[in-house]
């Protein structure tokens, strides 16, 4: 019984970690928000700021592709 409870707890913990992963655009937005908060107030609020929200929306729209990158290679001239 104890083994099954521990296994279930471990499985839920792994799923919650995977669900909370941030995409590259969201991470960049979080860094921008943190830098802005630090420079203006001297403190860091761990809440989600506007740049992080915009990065999250961009990650959802681009399926996690970092902004500025494309899924197809650039055309080469011959």
N, CA, C and O atoms as a Maestro MAE file, in Angstrom:
{
 s_m_m2io_version
 :::
 2.0.0
}

f_m_ct {
 s_m_title
 :::
 protein
 m_atom[312] {
  # First column is atom index #
  i_m_mmod_type
  r_m_x_coord
  r_m_y_coord
  r_m_z_coord
  i_m_residue_number
  s_m_chain_name
  s_m_pdb_residue_name
  s_m_pdb_atom_name
  i_m_atomic_number
  :::
  1 25 0.834 -1.200 0.000 1 A "UNK " " N  " 7
  2 3 0.000 0.000 0.000 1 A "UNK " " CA " 6
  3 2 0.874 1.257 0.000 1 A "UNK " " C  " 6
  4 15 0.626 2.200 -0.752 1 A "UNK " " O  " 8
  5 25 1.892 1.252 0.851 2 A "UNK " " N  " 7
  6 3 2.757 2.411 0.944 2 A "UNK " " CA " 6
  7 2 3.526 2.640 -0.363 2 A "UNK " " C  " 6
  8 15 3.731 3.781 -0.778 2 A "UNK " " O  " 8
  9 25 3.942 1.560 -0.998 3 A "UNK " " N  " 7
  10 3 4.667 1.687 -2.263 3 A "UNK " " CA " 6
  11 2 3.789 2.300 -3.342 3 A "UNK " " C  " 6
  12 15 4.261 3.124 -4.126 3 A "UNK " " O  " 8
  13 25 2.534 1.915 -3.395 4 A "UNK " " N  " 7
  14 3 1.650 2.469 -4.420 4 A "UNK " " CA " 6
  15 2 1.361 3.947 -4.163 4 A "UNK " " C  " 6
  16 15 1.244 4.722 -5.111 4 A "UNK " " O  " 8
  17 25 1.245 4.344 -2.909 5 A "UNK " " N  " 7
  18 3 1.024 5.752 -2.571 5 A "UNK " " CA " 6
  19 2 2.259 6.570 -2.952 5 A "UNK " " C  " 6
  20 15 2.140 7.651 -3.529 5 A "UNK " " O  " 8
  21 25 3.442 6.048 -2.627 6 A "UNK " " N  " 7
  22 3 4.668 6.759 -2.993 6 A "UNK " " CA " 6
  23 2 4.844 6.854 -4.501 6 A "UNK " " C  " 6
  24 15 5.285 7.886 -5.006 6 A "UNK " " O  " 8
  25 25 4.509 5.805 -5.221 7 A "UNK " " N  " 7
  26 3 4.612 5.821 -6.674 7 A "UNK " " CA " 6
  27 2 3.646 6.834 -7.277 7 A "UNK " " C  " 6
  28 15 4.005 7.567 -8.198 7 A "UNK " " O  " 8
  29 25 2.437 6.873 -6.764 8 A "UNK " " N  " 7
  30 3 1.443 7.831 -7.260 8 A "UNK " " CA " 6
  31 2 1.878 9.262 -6.965 8 A "UNK " " C  " 6
  32 15 1.713 10.147 -7.804 8 A "UNK " " O  " 8
  33 25 2.429 9.490 -5.782 9 A "UNK " " N  " 7
  34 3 2.901 10.825 -5.420 9 A "UNK " " CA " 6
  35 2 4.050 11.249 -6.327 9 A "UNK " " C  " 6
  36 15 4.103 12.393 -6.779 9 A "UNK " " O  " 8
  37 25 4.960 10.334 -6.588 10 A "UNK " " N  " 7
  38 3 6.078 10.648 -7.474 10 A "UNK " " CA " 6
  39 2 5.597 10.956 -8.887 10 A "UNK " " C  " 6
  40 15 6.120 11.862 -9.535 10 A "UNK " " O  " 8
  41 25 4.610 10.215 -9.365 11 A "UNK " " N  " 7
  42 3 4.077 10.451 -10.709 11 A "UNK " " CA " 6
  43 2 3.409 11.819 -10.805 11 A "UNK " " C  " 6
  44 15 3.592 12.533 -11.791 11 A "UNK " " O  " 8
  45 25 2.649 12.180 -9.800 12 A "UNK " " N  " 7
  46 3 1.985 13.487 -9.788 12 A "UNK " " CA " 6
  47 2 3.024 14.602 -9.723 12 A "UNK " " C  " 6
  48 15 2.873 15.624 -10.392 12 A "UNK " " O  " 8
  49 25 4.066 14.420 -8.935 13 A "UNK " " N  " 7
  50 3 5.112 15.435 -8.831 13 A "UNK " " CA " 6
  51 2 5.812 15.633 -10.174 13 A "UNK " " C  " 6
  52 15 6.095 16.767 -10.559 13 A "UNK " " O  " 8
  53 25 6.091 14.561 -10.880 14 A "UNK " " N  " 7
  54 3 6.748 14.680 -12.185 14 A "UNK " " CA " 6
  55 2 5.841 15.376 -13.201 14 A "UNK " " C  " 6
  56 15 6.314 16.177 -14.008 14 A "UNK " " O  " 8
  57 25 4.557 15.077 -13.164 15 A "UNK " " N  " 7
  58 3 3.620 15.735 -14.082 15 A "UNK " " CA " 6
  59 2 3.511 17.226 -13.790 15 A "UNK " " C  " 6
  60 15 3.432 18.037 -14.713 15 A "UNK " " O  " 8
  61 25 3.508 17.586 -12.519 16 A "UNK " " N  " 7
  62 3 3.386 19.003 -12.179 16 A "UNK " " CA " 6
  63 2 4.635 19.768 -12.595 16 A "UNK " " C  " 6
  64 15 4.544 20.931 -12.990 16 A "UNK " " O  " 8
  65 25 5.799 19.132 -12.511 17 A "UNK " " N  " 7
  66 3 7.033 19.790 -12.954 17 A "UNK " " CA " 6
  67 2 7.013 19.983 -14.463 17 A "UNK " " C  " 6
  68 15 7.393 21.042 -14.962 17 A "UNK " " O  " 8
  69 25 6.575 18.970 -15.185 18 A "UNK " " N  " 7
  70 3 6.524 19.066 -16.647 18 A "UNK " " CA " 6
  71 2 5.509 20.109 -17.098 18 A "UNK " " C  " 6
  72 15 5.736 20.802 -18.090 18 A "UNK " " O  " 8
  73 25 4.404 20.227 -16.391 19 A "UNK " " N  " 7
  74 3 3.363 21.174 -16.772 19 A "UNK " " CA " 6
  75 2 3.789 22.615 -16.514 19 A "UNK " " C  " 6
  76 15 3.264 23.531 -17.147 19 A "UNK " " O  " 8
  77 25 4.715 22.831 -15.613 20 A "UNK " " N  " 7
  78 3 5.121 24.184 -15.250 20 A "UNK " " CA " 6
  79 2 6.337 24.677 -16.013 20 A "UNK " " C  " 6
  80 15 6.848 25.757 -15.716 20 A "UNK " " O  " 8
  81 25 6.810 23.923 -16.977 21 A "UNK " " N  " 7
  82 3 7.996 24.359 -17.692 21 A "UNK " " CA " 6
  83 2 7.674 25.590 -18.539 21 A "UNK " " C  " 6
  84 15 6.584 25.715 -19.097 21 A "UNK " " O  " 8
  85 25 8.631 26.473 -18.619 22 A "UNK " " N  " 7
  86 3 8.456 27.703 -19.382 22 A "UNK " " CA " 6
  87 2 9.156 27.587 -20.714 22 A "UNK " " C  " 6
  88 15 10.200 26.946 -20.839 22 A "UNK " " O  " 8
  89 25 8.562 28.217 -21.703 23 A "UNK " " N  " 7
  90 3 9.197 28.283 -23.005 23 A "UNK " " CA " 6
  91 2 10.249 29.370 -23.019 23 A "UNK " " C  " 6
  92 15 10.347 30.148 -22.071 23 A "UNK " " O  " 8
  93 25 11.033 29.436 -24.074 24 A "UNK " " N  " 7
  94 3 12.124 30.423 -24.132 24 A "UNK " " CA " 6
  95 2 11.643 31.873 -24.132 24 A "UNK " " C  " 6
  96 15 12.299 32.743 -23.558 24 A "UNK " " O  " 8
  97 25 10.518 32.136 -24.764 25 A "UNK " " N  " 7
  98 3 10.010 33.510 -24.800 25 A "UNK " " CA " 6
  99 2 9.479 33.934 -23.430 25 A "UNK " " C  " 6
  100 15 9.647 35.083 -23.020 25 A "UNK " " O  " 8
  101 25 8.839 33.002 -22.730 26 A "UNK " " N  " 7
  102 3 8.338 33.307 -21.395 26 A "UNK " " CA " 6
  103 2 9.497 33.544 -20.427 26 A "UNK " " C  " 6
  104 15 9.427 34.431 -19.576 26 A "UNK " " O  " 8
  105 25 10.567 32.748 -20.558 27 A "UNK " " N  " 7
  106 3 11.735 32.941 -19.699 27 A "UNK " " CA " 6
  107 2 12.372 34.305 -19.954 27 A "UNK " " C  " 6
  108 15 12.791 34.976 -19.011 27 A "UNK " " O  " 8
  109 25 12.449 34.720 -21.212 28 A "UNK " " N  " 7
  110 3 13.009 36.031 -21.540 28 A "UNK " " CA " 6
  111 2 12.128 37.144 -20.975 28 A "UNK " " C  " 6
  112 15 12.634 38.149 -20.475 28 A "UNK " " O  " 8
  113 25 10.822 36.964 -21.056 29 A "UNK " " N  " 7
  114 3 9.904 37.952 -20.485 29 A "UNK " " CA " 6
  115 2 10.036 38.051 -18.981 29 A "UNK " " C  " 6
  116 15 9.983 39.144 -18.417 29 A "UNK " " O  " 8
  117 25 10.206 36.914 -18.331 30 A "UNK " " N  " 7
  118 3 10.382 36.912 -16.880 30 A "UNK " " CA " 6
  119 2 11.670 37.640 -16.493 30 A "UNK " " C  " 6
  120 15 11.696 38.394 -15.521 30 A "UNK " " O  " 8
  121 25 12.728 37.410 -17.253 31 A "UNK " " N  " 7
  122 3 13.996 38.091 -16.981 31 A "UNK " " CA " 6
  123 2 13.846 39.602 -17.155 31 A "UNK " " C  " 6
  124 15 14.391 40.380 -16.372 31 A "UNK " " O  " 8
  125 25 13.105 40.011 -18.185 32 A "UNK " " N  " 7
  126 3 12.882 41.445 -18.418 32 A "UNK " " CA " 6
  127 2 12.064 42.057 -17.286 32 A "UNK " " C  " 6
  128 15 12.374 43.150 -16.811 32 A "UNK " " O  " 8
  129 25 11.018 41.352 -16.853 33 A "UNK " " N  " 7
  130 3 10.205 41.851 -15.740 33 A "UNK " " CA " 6
  131 2 11.034 41.971 -14.465 33 A "UNK " " C  " 6
  132 15 10.932 42.961 -13.739 33 A "UNK " " O  " 8
  133 25 11.848 40.967 -14.202 34 A "UNK " " N  " 7
  134 3 12.675 40.978 -12.993 34 A "UNK " " CA " 6
  135 2 13.674 42.129 -13.032 34 A "UNK " " C  " 6
  136 15 13.858 42.819 -12.030 34 A "UNK " " O  " 8
  137 25 14.316 42.343 -14.166 35 A "UNK " " N  " 7
  138 3 15.278 43.439 -14.291 35 A "UNK " " CA " 6
  139 2 14.587 44.785 -14.107 35 A "UNK " " C  " 6
  140 15 15.136 45.679 -13.462 35 A "UNK " " O  " 8
  141 25 13.399 44.938 -14.662 36 A "UNK " " N  " 7
  142 3 12.661 46.196 -14.522 36 A "UNK " " CA " 6
  143 2 12.278 46.433 -13.070 36 A "UNK " " C  " 6
  144 15 12.452 47.535 -12.550 36 A "UNK " " O  " 8
  145 25 11.757 45.399 -12.412 37 A "UNK " " N  " 7
  146 3 11.357 45.543 -11.009 37 A "UNK " " CA " 6
  147 2 12.557 45.875 -10.128 37 A "UNK " " C  " 6
  148 15 12.470 46.720 -9.236 37 A "UNK " " O  " 8
  149 25 13.668 45.208 -10.384 38 A "UNK " " N  " 7
  150 3 14.871 45.441 -9.583 38 A "UNK " " CA " 6
  151 2 15.385 46.867 -9.766 38 A "UNK " " C  " 6
  152 15 15.834 47.494 -8.806 38 A "UNK " " O  " 8
  153 25 15.322 47.380 -10.992 39 A "UNK " " N  " 7
  154 3 15.853 48.717 -11.249 39 A "UNK " " CA " 6
  155 2 14.922 49.825 -10.761 39 A "UNK " " C  " 6
  156 15 15.388 50.908 -10.407 39 A "UNK " " O  " 8
  157 25 13.622 49.570 -10.738 40 A "UNK " " N  " 7
  158 3 12.694 50.629 -10.334 40 A "UNK " " CA " 6
  159 2 12.340 50.593 -8.860 40 A "UNK " " C  " 6
  160 15 12.195 51.646 -8.240 40 A "UNK " " O  " 8
  161 25 12.196 49.400 -8.279 41 A "UNK " " N  " 7
  162 3 11.773 49.311 -6.883 41 A "UNK " " CA " 6
  163 2 12.847 48.772 -5.963 41 A "UNK " " C  " 6
  164 15 12.744 48.924 -4.746 41 A "UNK " " O  " 8
  165 25 13.880 48.143 -6.514 42 A "UNK " " N  " 7
  166 3 14.920 47.555 -5.693 42 A "UNK " " CA " 6
  167 2 14.554 46.184 -5.146 42 A "UNK " " C  " 6
  168 15 15.336 45.567 -4.424 42 A "UNK " " O  " 8
  169 25 13.369 45.714 -5.491 43 A "UNK " " N  " 7
  170 3 12.930 44.392 -5.044 43 A "UNK " " CA " 6
  171 2 12.463 43.596 -6.253 43 A "UNK " " C  " 6
  172 15 12.326 44.125 -7.356 43 A "UNK " " O  " 8
  173 25 12.224 42.323 -6.021 44 A "UNK " " N  " 7
  174 3 11.739 41.462 -7.093 44 A "UNK " " CA " 6
  175 2 10.447 40.810 -6.660 44 A "UNK " " C  " 6
  176 15 10.415 40.104 -5.652 44 A "UNK " " O  " 8
  177 25 9.375 41.037 -7.412 45 A "UNK " " N  " 7
  178 3 8.081 40.403 -7.166 45 A "UNK " " CA " 6
  179 2 8.047 39.114 -7.968 45 A "UNK " " C  " 6
  180 15 8.238 39.137 -9.184 45 A "UNK " " O  " 8
  181 25 7.808 37.998 -7.310 46 A "UNK " " N  " 7
  182 3 7.830 36.714 -7.995 46 A "UNK " " CA " 6
  183 2 6.546 36.442 -8.783 46 A "UNK " " C  " 6
  184 15 6.402 35.367 -9.366 46 A "UNK " " O  " 8
  185 25 5.623 37.385 -8.810 47 A "UNK " " N  " 7
  186 3 4.403 37.222 -9.602 47 A "UNK " " CA " 6
  187 2 4.693 37.365 -11.084 47 A "UNK " " C  " 6
  188 15 5.789 37.762 -11.480 47 A "UNK " " O  " 8
  189 25 3.713 37.040 -11.886 48 A "UNK " " N  " 7
  190 3 3.879 37.092 -13.334 48 A "UNK " " CA " 6
  191 2 3.653 38.514 -13.820 48 A "UNK " " C  " 6
  192 15 2.598 39.103 -13.585 48 A "UNK " " O  " 8
  193 25 4.660 39.060 -14.505 49 A "UNK " " N  " 7
  194 3 4.585 40.416 -15.011 49 A "UNK " " CA " 6
  195 2 4.100 40.454 -16.446 49 A "UNK " " C  " 6
  196 15 3.870 39.409 -17.055 49 A "UNK " " O  " 8
  197 25 3.942 41.664 -16.997 50 A "UNK " " N  " 7
  198 3 3.396 41.798 -18.359 50 A "UNK " " CA " 6
  199 2 4.290 41.197 -19.447 50 A "UNK " " C  " 6
  200 15 3.778 40.627 -20.410 50 A "UNK " " O  " 8
  201 25 5.610 41.315 -19.314 51 A "UNK " " N  " 7
  202 3 6.501 40.749 -20.336 51 A "UNK " " CA " 6
  203 2 6.475 39.225 -20.299 51 A "UNK " " C  " 6
  204 15 6.539 38.569 -21.338 51 A "UNK " " O  " 8
  205 25 6.379 38.668 -19.089 52 A "UNK " " N  " 7
  206 3 6.304 37.214 -18.969 52 A "UNK " " CA " 6
  207 2 5.000 36.695 -19.563 52 A "UNK " " C  " 6
  208 15 4.988 35.654 -20.220 52 A "UNK " " O  " 8
  209 25 3.903 37.413 -19.338 53 A "UNK " " N  " 7
  210 3 2.617 37.025 -19.920 53 A "UNK " " CA " 6
  211 2 2.666 37.083 -21.443 53 A "UNK " " C  " 6
  212 15 2.140 36.200 -22.120 53 A "UNK " " O  " 8
  213 25 3.300 38.126 -21.980 54 A "UNK " " N  " 7
  214 3 3.420 38.242 -23.433 54 A "UNK " " CA " 6
  215 2 4.280 37.106 -23.989 54 A "UNK " " C  " 6
  216 15 3.971 36.550 -25.043 54 A "UNK " " O  " 8
  217 25 5.350 36.766 -23.288 55 A "UNK " " N  " 7
  218 3 6.199 35.658 -23.716 55 A "UNK " " CA " 6
  219 2 5.470 34.329 -23.680 55 A "UNK " " C  " 6
  220 15 5.657 33.482 -24.555 55 A "UNK " " O  " 8
  221 25 4.635 34.149 -22.658 56 A "UNK " " N  " 7
  222 3 3.845 32.914 -22.566 56 A "UNK " " CA " 6
  223 2 2.873 32.816 -23.737 56 A "UNK " " C  " 6
  224 15 2.714 31.746 -24.325 56 A "UNK " " O  " 8
  225 25 2.228 33.920 -24.074 57 A "UNK " " N  " 7
  226 3 1.301 33.919 -25.208 57 A "UNK " " CA " 6
  227 2 2.045 33.633 -26.509 57 A "UNK " " C  " 6
  228 15 1.538 32.915 -27.372 57 A "UNK " " O  " 8
  229 25 3.240 34.191 -26.650 58 A "UNK " " N  " 7
  230 3 4.043 33.953 -27.845 58 A "UNK " " CA " 6
  231 2 4.480 32.493 -27.922 58 A "UNK " " C  " 6
  232 15 4.473 31.898 -29.000 58 A "UNK " " O  " 8
  233 25 4.860 31.914 -26.780 59 A "UNK " " N  " 7
  234 3 5.230 30.495 -26.763 59 A "UNK " " CA " 6
  235 2 4.058 29.616 -27.194 59 A "UNK " " C  " 6
  236 15 4.237 28.648 -27.932 59 A "UNK " " O  " 8
  237 25 2.866 29.959 -26.730 60 A "UNK " " N  " 7
  238 3 1.692 29.173 -27.117 60 A "UNK " " CA " 6
  239 2 1.402 29.318 -28.603 60 A "UNK " " C  " 6
  240 15 1.017 28.350 -29.258 60 A "UNK " " O  " 8
  241 25 1.581 30.515 -29.136 61 A "UNK " " N  " 7
  242 3 1.295 30.752 -30.550 61 A "UNK " " CA " 6
  243 2 2.323 30.107 -31.471 61 A "UNK " " C  " 6
  244 15 2.003 29.724 -32.597 61 A "UNK " " O  " 8
  245 25 3.565 29.987 -30.988 62 A "UNK " " N  " 7
  246 3 4.633 29.450 -31.828 62 A "UNK " " CA " 6
  247 2 5.066 28.054 -31.414 62 A "UNK " " C  " 6
  248 15 6.103 27.570 -31.867 62 A "UNK " " O  " 8
  249 25 4.297 27.408 -30.572 63 A "UNK " " N  " 7
  250 3 4.611 26.072 -30.047 63 A "UNK " " CA " 6
  251 2 6.010 26.023 -29.429 63 A "UNK " " C  " 6
  252 15 6.713 25.023 -29.572 63 A "UNK " " O  " 8
  253 25 6.416 27.087 -28.747 64 A "UNK " " N  " 7
  254 3 7.672 27.106 -28.013 64 A "UNK " " CA " 6
  255 2 8.897 27.459 -28.807 64 A "UNK " " C  " 6
  256 15 10.003 27.386 -28.272 64 A "UNK " " O  " 8
  257 25 8.756 27.845 -30.080 65 A "UNK " " N  " 7
  258 3 9.907 28.263 -30.872 65 A "UNK " " CA " 6
  259 2 10.343 29.643 -30.389 65 A "UNK " " C  " 6
  260 15 9.515 30.551 -30.314 65 A "UNK " " O  " 8
  261 25 11.623 29.825 -30.059 66 A "UNK " " N  " 7
  262 3 12.070 31.149 -29.610 66 A "UNK " " CA " 6
  263 2 11.803 32.204 -30.671 66 A "UNK " " C  " 6
  264 15 11.908 31.924 -31.866 66 A "UNK " " O  " 8
  265 25 11.458 33.415 -30.245 67 A "UNK " " N  " 7
  266 3 11.182 34.459 -31.219 67 A "UNK " " CA " 6
  267 2 12.437 34.760 -32.023 67 A "UNK " " C  " 6
  268 15 13.546 34.753 -31.489 67 A "UNK " " O  " 8
  269 25 12.254 35.021 -33.299 68 A "UNK " " N  " 7
  270 3 13.362 35.271 -34.194 68 A "UNK " " CA " 6
  271 2 13.866 34.026 -34.899 68 A "UNK " " C  " 6
  272 15 14.664 34.122 -35.831 68 A "UNK " " O  " 8
  273 25 13.407 32.854 -34.464 69 A "UNK " " N  " 7
  274 3 13.822 31.618 -35.114 69 A "UNK " " CA " 6
  275 2 12.687 31.114 -35.990 69 A "UNK " " C  " 6
  276 15 11.514 31.352 -35.705 69 A "UNK " " O  " 8
  277 25 13.040 30.431 -37.034 70 A "UNK " " N  " 7
  278 3 12.029 29.853 -37.909 70 A "UNK " " CA " 6
  279 2 12.175 28.336 -37.886 70 A "UNK " " C  " 6
  280 15 13.209 27.804 -37.483 70 A "UNK " " O  " 8
  281 25 11.141 27.660 -38.317 71 A "UNK " " N  " 7
  282 3 11.188 26.201 -38.349 71 A "UNK " " CA " 6
  283 2 11.768 25.700 -39.663 71 A "UNK " " C  " 6
  284 15 12.102 24.521 -39.787 71 A "UNK " " O  " 8
  285 25 11.888 26.586 -40.641 72 A "UNK " " N  " 7
  286 3 12.484 26.197 -41.928 72 A "UNK " " CA " 6
  287 2 13.796 26.938 -42.094 72 A "UNK " " C  " 6
  288 15 13.906 28.088 -41.668 72 A "UNK " " O  " 8
  289 25 14.780 26.321 -42.695 73 A "UNK " " N  " 7
  290 3 16.071 27.011 -42.872 73 A "UNK " " CA " 6
  291 2 15.924 28.146 -43.888 73 A "UNK " " C  " 6
  292 15 15.079 28.084 -44.782 73 A "UNK " " O  " 8
  293 25 16.750 29.176 -43.743 74 A "UNK " " N  " 7
  294 3 16.663 30.290 -44.708 74 A "UNK " " CA " 6
  295 2 17.092 29.848 -46.097 74 A "UNK " " C  " 6
  296 15 17.912 28.943 -46.251 74 A "UNK " " O  " 8
  297 25 16.534 30.492 -47.091 75 A "UNK " " N  " 7
  298 3 16.863 30.167 -48.473 75 A "UNK " " CA " 6
  299 2 18.287 30.608 -48.772 75 A "UNK " " C  " 6
  300 15 18.730 31.671 -48.337 75 A "UNK " " O  " 8
  301 25 18.986 29.783 -49.510 76 A "UNK " " N  " 7
  302 3 20.356 30.128 -49.893 76 A "UNK " " CA " 6
  303 2 20.382 30.512 -51.362 76 A "UNK " " C  " 6
  304 15 19.730 29.882 -52.194 76 A "UNK " " O  " 8
  305 25 21.127 31.528 -51.662 77 A "UNK " " N  " 7
  306 3 21.231 31.969 -53.047 77 A "UNK " " CA " 6
  307 2 22.239 31.131 -53.818 77 A "UNK " " C  " 6
  308 15 23.260 30.727 -53.262 77 A "UNK " " O  " 8
  309 25 21.965 30.863 -55.093 78 A "UNK " " N  " 7
  310 3 22.941 30.117 -55.873 78 A "UNK " " CA " 6
  311 2 23.382 30.892 -57.080 78 A "UNK " " C  " 6
  312 15 24.207 30.410 -57.856 78 A "UNK " " O  " 8
  :::
 }
 m_bond[311] {
  # First column is bond index #
  i_m_from
  i_m_to
  i_m_order
  :::
  1 1 2 1
  2 2 3 1
  3 3 4 2
  4 3 5 1
  5 5 6 1
  6 6 7 1
  7 7 8 2
  8 7 9 1
  9 9 10 1
  10 10 11 1
  11 11 12 2
  12 11 13 1
  13 13 14 1
  14 14 15 1
  15 15 16 2
  16 15 17 1
  17 17 18 1
  18 18 19 1
  19 19 20 2
  20 19 21 1
  21 21 22 1
  22 22 23 1
  23 23 24 2
  24 23 25 1
  25 25 26 1
  26 26 27 1
  27 27 28 2
  28 27 29 1
  29 29 30 1
  30 30 31 1
  31 31 32 2
  32 31 33 1
  33 33 34 1
  34 34 35 1
  35 35 36 2
  36 35 37 1
  37 37 38 1
  38 38 39 1
  39 39 40 2
  40 39 41 1
  41 41 42 1
  42 42 43 1
  43 43 44 2
  44 43 45 1
  45 45 46 1
  46 46 47 1
  47 47 48 2
  48 47 49 1
  49 49 50 1
  50 50 51 1
  51 51 52 2
  52 51 53 1
  53 53 54 1
  54 54 55 1
  55 55 56 2
  56 55 57 1
  57 57 58 1
  58 58 59 1
  59 59 60 2
  60 59 61 1
  61 61 62 1
  62 62 63 1
  63 63 64 2
  64 63 65 1
  65 65 66 1
  66 66 67 1
  67 67 68 2
  68 67 69 1
  69 69 70 1
  70 70 71 1
  71 71 72 2
  72 71 73 1
  73 73 74 1
  74 74 75 1
  75 75 76 2
  76 75 77 1
  77 77 78 1
  78 78 79 1
  79 79 80 2
  80 79 81 1
  81 81 82 1
  82 82 83 1
  83 83 84 2
  84 83 85 1
  85 85 86 1
  86 86 87 1
  87 87 88 2
  88 87 89 1
  89 89 90 1
  90 90 91 1
  91 91 92 2
  92 91 93 1
  93 93 94 1
  94 94 95 1
  95 95 96 2
  96 95 97 1
  97 97 98 1
  98 98 99 1
  99 99 100 2
  100 99 101 1
  101 101 102 1
  102 102 103 1
  103 103 104 2
  104 103 105 1
  105 105 106 1
  106 106 107 1
  107 107 108 2
  108 107 109 1
  109 109 110 1
  110 110 111 1
  111 111 112 2
  112 111 113 1
  113 113 114 1
  114 114 115 1
  115 115 116 2
  116 115 117 1
  117 117 118 1
  118 118 119 1
  119 119 120 2
  120 119 121 1
  121 121 122 1
  122 122 123 1
  123 123 124 2
  124 123 125 1
  125 125 126 1
  126 126 127 1
  127 127 128 2
  128 127 129 1
  129 129 130 1
  130 130 131 1
  131 131 132 2
  132 131 133 1
  133 133 134 1
  134 134 135 1
  135 135 136 2
  136 135 137 1
  137 137 138 1
  138 138 139 1
  139 139 140 2
  140 139 141 1
  141 141 142 1
  142 142 143 1
  143 143 144 2
  144 143 145 1
  145 145 146 1
  146 146 147 1
  147 147 148 2
  148 147 149 1
  149 149 150 1
  150 150 151 1
  151 151 152 2
  152 151 153 1
  153 153 154 1
  154 154 155 1
  155 155 156 2
  156 155 157 1
  157 157 158 1
  158 158 159 1
  159 159 160 2
  160 159 161 1
  161 161 162 1
  162 162 163 1
  163 163 164 2
  164 163 165 1
  165 165 166 1
  166 166 167 1
  167 167 168 2
  168 167 169 1
  169 169 170 1
  170 170 171 1
  171 171 172 2
  172 171 173 1
  173 173 174 1
  174 174 175 1
  175 175 176 2
  176 175 177 1
  177 177 178 1
  178 178 179 1
  179 179 180 2
  180 179 181 1
  181 181 182 1
  182 182 183 1
  183 183 184 2
  184 183 185 1
  185 185 186 1
  186 186 187 1
  187 187 188 2
  188 187 189 1
  189 189 190 1
  190 190 191 1
  191 191 192 2
  192 191 193 1
  193 193 194 1
  194 194 195 1
  195 195 196 2
  196 195 197 1
  197 197 198 1
  198 198 199 1
  199 199 200 2
  200 199 201 1
  201 201 202 1
  202 202 203 1
  203 203 204 2
  204 203 205 1
  205 205 206 1
  206 206 207 1
  207 207 208 2
  208 207 209 1
  209 209 210 1
  210 210 211 1
  211 211 212 2
  212 211 213 1
  213 213 214 1
  214 214 215 1
  215 215 216 2
  216 215 217 1
  217 217 218 1
  218 218 219 1
  219 219 220 2
  220 219 221 1
  221 221 222 1
  222 222 223 1
  223 223 224 2
  224 223 225 1
  225 225 226 1
  226 226 227 1
  227 227 228 2
  228 227 229 1
  229 229 230 1
  230 230 231 1
  231 231 232 2
  232 231 233 1
  233 233 234 1
  234 234 235 1
  235 235 236 2
  236 235 237 1
  237 237 238 1
  238 238 239 1
  239 239 240 2
  240 239 241 1
  241 241 242 1
  242 242 243 1
  243 243 244 2
  244 243 245 1
  245 245 246 1
  246 246 247 1
  247 247 248 2
  248 247 249 1
  249 249 250 1
  250 250 251 1
  251 251 252 2
  252 251 253 1
  253 253 254 1
  254 254 255 1
  255 255 256 2
  256 255 257 1
  257 257 258 1
  258 258 259 1
  259 259 260 2
  260 259 261 1
  261 261 262 1
  262 262 263 1
  263 263 264 2
  264 263 265 1
  265 265 266 1
  266 266 267 1
  267 267 268 2
  268 267 269 1
  269 269 270 1
  270 270 271 1
  271 271 272 2
  272 271 273 1
  273 273 274 1
  274 274 275 1
  275 275 276 2
  276 275 277 1
  277 277 278 1
  278 278 279 1
  279 279 280 2
  280 279 281 1
  281 281 282 1
  282 282 283 1
  283 283 284 2
  284 283 285 1
  285 285 286 1
  286 286 287 1
  287 287 288 2
  288 287 289 1
  289 289 290 1
  290 290 291 1
  291 291 292 2
  292 291 293 1
  293 293 294 1
  294 294 295 1
  295 295 296 2
  296 295 297 1
  297 297 298 1
  298 298 299 1
  299 299 300 2
  300 299 301 1
  301 301 302 1
  302 302 303 1
  303 303 304 2
  304 303 305 1
  305 305 306 1
  306 306 307 1
  307 307 308 2
  308 307 309 1
  309 309 310 1
  310 310 311 1
  311 311 312 2
  :::
 }
}
